[in-house]
Amino acid sequence: MIRKVIEIDEERCNGCGICADACHEGAIEIVGGKAKLVRDDFCDGFGDCLPSCPQGAIAFVEREAAAYDEEAVKRDKAVRAAKAHHAQGQCPGSASRAIDRGRSGETPVRTACASQLSNWPVQIKLAPTQAPYFQDANLLIAADCCAYAYGNFHDDFIRNKTCLIGCPKLDGIDYTEKLTEIIASNDVKSVTITRMEVPCCGGLEHAAVEALRSSGKFIPWRVVTFSLDGRILD
């Protein structure tokens, strides 16, 4: 049948995985470092993935495609959920990895590192939508693994910022609505989003970017991505 489905421009795609997280039907996967529509019958044609793509690599086309199969989508979701429960190591973000720091075995000299945290609570799901520390704030929205991967996270990123942290994979919620309300209800000056390189962190970036758009405000923002061994990738 001829119907509307998505098409992904591989030249523009950078493999960030945000569209795969935004696709609730599981029609998109990252294959060979690029997003691909893996099942026509999983694409419902609503295009939740379109606004999530920071590269503008996704568009609608009308072509010959299998009809959307809602029952097949439900079965696939059940299989994926079972695999995730019984084999968490399948997720690239939870794969075991040793990081060689070149340690000599000597006991390190301990030095004090002052905390730069200036607000509480910091968990997105616990934070209020309005608070004095959000006024004129430089807002930091951080994946909670970042502070462990990047050693100088407090001085380089938390200093002089209001900090909110979360993990969409573990919390199992969409932060978009909460973040939208926080940004829309307060005089936020800037937003910094920090995430790890693993695909599941794309959910946090997507939620933050969508919140900025939905707030109706023009606010300077940037995304910083960390590697698993603590390097800044961009």
C-alpha positions, 0 to 999 in steps of 0.5 A, a space after each residue: 500500500 502507498 502510505 506516509 512513512 519516515 525517511 532518514 538522510 544518512 548523510 546528515 545523520 550523526 548516529 546520536 540515537 535521539 530519534 530511536 529513543 523518541 520512536 515509541 514503536 521501535 521502528 528506528 535502530 542505530 545500525 553501523 553508526 547511523 539511524 535506520 528505519 528497520 521495520 516499515 510496519 512499525 512506523 505509525 506515520 505520526 513522526 514523533 522522531 522528526 522534531 527530535 532530530 538535531 540534524 534535520 535528517 528525518 522527513 516524511 515520504 509517501 511510498 509503498 510500505 507495509 501497513 502499520 501493525 500495532 499488534 506486532 509492535 506490542 509483541 516486539 515491545 514485550 520481547 524487548 522488555 523481557 530481554 532488558 529485564 533478563 539480560 541488562 548487559 545487552 544495553 551498550 550503556 551497561 556493558 562491563 568495561 575496565 578503564 585503564 588510568 595507568 595507576 602505579 599502585 601507589 596510594 594517591 595523595 588526597 586533596 579536598 575538592 569543594 562541592 559547588 552544588 548550590 541547590 537541593 533537591 537535584 533529581 529532576 523528578 523531585 525538584 519543584 517547578 518553581 524555586 528562588 534558585 531558578 530565577 536568573 539561573 544558568 541551568 545545568 541538566 545533567 545525566 547523573 553518570 557525568 559527575 562520576 566520569 568527568 573528574 572536575 565536573 563540580 568546578 567546570 560545570 556545576 559552579 555558578 549553576 543550578 543543577 538538575 540530574 536524571 537518568 531516563 533509562 533508570 527512572 523510566 519517565 519522560 522529563 519533558 513536561 517537568 523541564 518545560 514547566 521549570 523553564 517556562 515558569 522561571 527566568 532561566 538565563 541559559 541551559 547546559 545539557 551534559 550527557 554520556 556518549 551511550 545511546 540511552 542518554 539521548 532521552 535526557 538530551 531530547 527531553 531538555 531540547 523539547 522543553 526549551 522549544 515548548 517553553 516558548 522562550 529563546 534561551 542560549 543552550 549547549 550540549 556537552 557529551 562525555 566519553 565513558 573514560 571521562 573525555 569531553 567529546 563535543 
